Amino acid sequence: MKHTIKFYAMLACLAGLAVFYSCSDDDDSPSTFTIASAMAGSKDLNGATAATEVPLDADLVVTFNTDVDESTATSSNITLKRIFDDVAVPLSFDVSGKTLTIAPSSELSGGVQYLLSVGAGLKSASGVAFGAVERTFTTTGTFAPDGALAHWRFENNGNDEMGDHNADASVEVTYVDGRNANAGKAASFNGTTSIMEVPDGTDFTNTANFSISLWIKPDTTARAGGGNFVLGLGASNGFQIELHSKDAKMAAQYDLGGGMTGGEDTWIDGKGNLGWQGWTFSKNYGAQGLAAVLHGKWVNLVFTYTAATKVGAAYVNGELAKTFDFNKWPDGDAKRNVTGMKFKTQDGVGQKLAFGFINDRSSTAFDYGNYENVDAQHYKGLLDDVRIYNKAITLKEIEVMYNSEKP
């Protein structure tokens, strides 16, 4: 029988099978080094299908069939990476006999896939090399890019979940169930008087790089031929987001240097139009433009600006919808010198960020920004999960965020 076992072990070594036998003549050495179980809390990481809903704060506990050589449990042999951007998670390791505990240095990101790799450099206490394996799993919750300056979830209030940019005024804003259970509540705006105001709005717009992400469920038929001012900071003196039945845009003010500013729209025309200077991409949504996407449906809009490239972009439901490039403006145009976004100070223009309208109620400079006029394109619809960044978030981040948060 002893000779038969050695014969099969030799065949396994020659064939390179996944069960890694030791090809040693030492009968007292373990002949295999394999995973018996791998768990993250109660979630099985070693099952036939990839685990989901893995807790964000769970250690990964891997049990082997024999004792582990503690000196080989290192970051060169064991890695954990976020799949969509290949970012490695710093880890610490603890070995106790057959059990290896892998502890991330901080909570994992919510709603994303991770790849755990255990390499052949890991060895058993008796020197048997491990057969490299990989395990994937998805964490619980939802994903949002790191570093948000502010995040309003509208959980029956206008509080900023990230910092101190809480709304200090709210008029006729109500709260309803959001797009799914994870989203909680959403703010509802009536299209005539609803408004919410956040002080110190220039904190968001005096920046080289910028991103804003928001979920909306608009009633785009509220004004035939008119628009919906979803939000605004001094109208286009800062930035505003506006919807029509077939298109959407962010109008913003940009820093041209020398104390000068200039306005420009990131306009999602929805028709594949490249007819304006600097437009470099426009997604064609068909004859009806964005109508089929926008009306009465939950939609994720993201607008970004990147100072290093001078490129503005817009995304709809995780997909690129529009880009423009200030480098494409004609030679000599002042916008070739743009350095970022900047609030344009003007008499009669308030500096609070308004949800549900183009500017705050103190603004008097624009007829179309007269809050008292109930026909002045007040937003009618739902709004949720508004996030603002002083950086440009990436397409990959936007894709993952949308897929983890969508209805």
Helices and strands as residue ranges (DSSP letters): H 2-15, E 35-40, E 43-44, E 51-54, E 60-64, G 70-72, E 78-82, E 87-88, E 91-96, E 99-104, E 113-118, E 133-139, E 150-152, E 169-171, E 174-177, G 181-183, E 185-190, E 195-198, H 202-205, E 210-218, E 228-233, G 235-237, E 239-243, E 248-257, E 260-268, E 279-282, H 291-294, E 299-306, E 311-316, E 319-325, G 326-328, G 334-337, E 340-341, E 353-355, G 367-369, E 380-389, H 395-405
